Structures are given as C-alpha cells and as structure tokens.
Amino acid sequence: MAFHTFSGRFLAGLALTGFMLAAAGCQSGDNGILNLGFGKKDPTAPPPPQDPKVLASQLQAYCPKVAVRDGTAFFNTYAKTAAPKPKKKADVAQDVQAAADAAAAPPDDSAKIIYQASISDVTRDCSRANGQLTMKIAVAGKIVPGPMFSPGTITMPIRTAVMHGTEVLYSQLHQHQVQVTDPSVATQFVFTDSSVVVPEPTAQDYQAYAGYDETAPKADKPKKNTHRKKAAATN
C-alpha cells in the first residue's frame, strides 16, 4: 500500500514539474514560439534596427540608373507590300482558306525586313546645379541590314525618360538618324541625350529609361492650302 502511495506522489510531482517547465518556456520572452503574454520584454535587449538613412554625401553622388523596358530593345522595319488588285467572286473561297491557313501558321516576314536595330548597352552621367539634376543618357546599339535594305540614312525612334514612382519627370522622343553604307555588315551607333533636366532628388528613388518607341505618333505633315484664290473681278 505504501508503494502505491509513493508512486502516485512521484508521478504527481513529475507532472507538476513538467507543467512549471512548460510555463517557464512560454514566458521566456518574445522570441518563443508560444507567447501567452505573461512575459515582459527584456530591458537589456537591443532596440530593433532603424531604417538606414541616406547621407548627404551619398545623395550628392546619386545618379539614377538607366534601364531598358521589356519590348523596347529591338526595332524592326518591313517593306510595304503593294495593294492587292480586286479579285473575282470565284476567288473569295480561296481567300477565306488562305486566311485560315495564315491564322494557323503565322507568315514568315523575314524576307520583307529592311533592317533590324537593337540596343546593347545604356549608361548615364549626372551633374547638379541650382536645385536641378542634369543627366546625359547614352544608348549604344547596332543596325543589321535585311534582305530589302538599300544603303542610305535610317531613322530610329528612341525615347528617354525619367520617372519618380508613377510621375513622369522627363520624357522625350528622338528621331535618331544613322548613315548605313554597307548592307553586308552590321553598323554600330551611339546616341546621347544631353538635355535631361529634372528636379534634384531628395531620396534615391528616381528611375531612368531608354528604348525604342514604335507606338509614338508620327508628326503630321503640313497640309497644303487647297483654297483657290478668287479671280479678280474684271470690269
């Protein structure tokens, strides 16, 4: 009978000790997996790190990076095809079948390429004066003549821009011209926009871009005056 009593007290003591150890583990601090709110913060623990501040010297040396957005690193031009002649009604069925075949397999337009232009590298340089940041954005690339190319001057639409979040600080479309004389080799080119002027940044949060902009509307050609002058009245 004494053995059973001793065993019961021993097991009860072990259960009580285990509960106290578990409670101590729960109250060990804020870093425990289980924290029931019984513990207090350790006064000797170091404070949480603060957001790093940009020093004035670092901000003065800051020059926004230039990136090339997806889809703006290449520019292809194709030869225009002549307008098709009117067809007879008997050819309508053939045209419908040809359209269906074209939708199933996109046509190969490689034979119609005049030239392909690509951007291989971008860089920039910055200077400050009178509360403004002046940038020089440089674009390097090459032009590869296609089957329909003939020597001469080509024009590429290159856009440079500077953004502050979603705000456009600067955006300019340039019609950069390059003289290509040898259709058998690629021609290297370098374009520089030295007119980028934006407000001096107060944080390192500007982003510059450079790339081809094929979607930009072309300048309208001047319209000719079609109004005829009235003939002077004769007596």
Secondary structure as GFF3:
##gff-version 3
##sequence-region A 1 235
A	DSSP	alpha_helix	2	26	.	.	.	ID=ss1
A	DSSP	alpha_helix	56	60	.	.	.	ID=ss2
A	DSSP	beta_strand	66	67	.	.	.	ID=ss3
A	DSSP	beta_strand	74	78	.	.	.	ID=ss4
A	DSSP	three_ten_helix	89	91	.	.	.	ID=ss5
A	DSSP	alpha_helix	92	104	.	.	.	ID=ss6
A	DSSP	three_ten_helix	110	112	.	.	.	ID=ss7
A	DSSP	beta_strand	113	129	.	.	.	ID=ss8
A	DSSP	beta_strand	132	145	.	.	.	ID=ss9
A	DSSP	beta_strand	152	164	.	.	.	ID=ss10
A	DSSP	beta_strand	167	180	.	.	.	ID=ss11
A	DSSP	beta_strand	187	199	.	.	.	ID=ss12
A	DSSP	beta_strand	207	212	.	.	.	ID=ss13
###
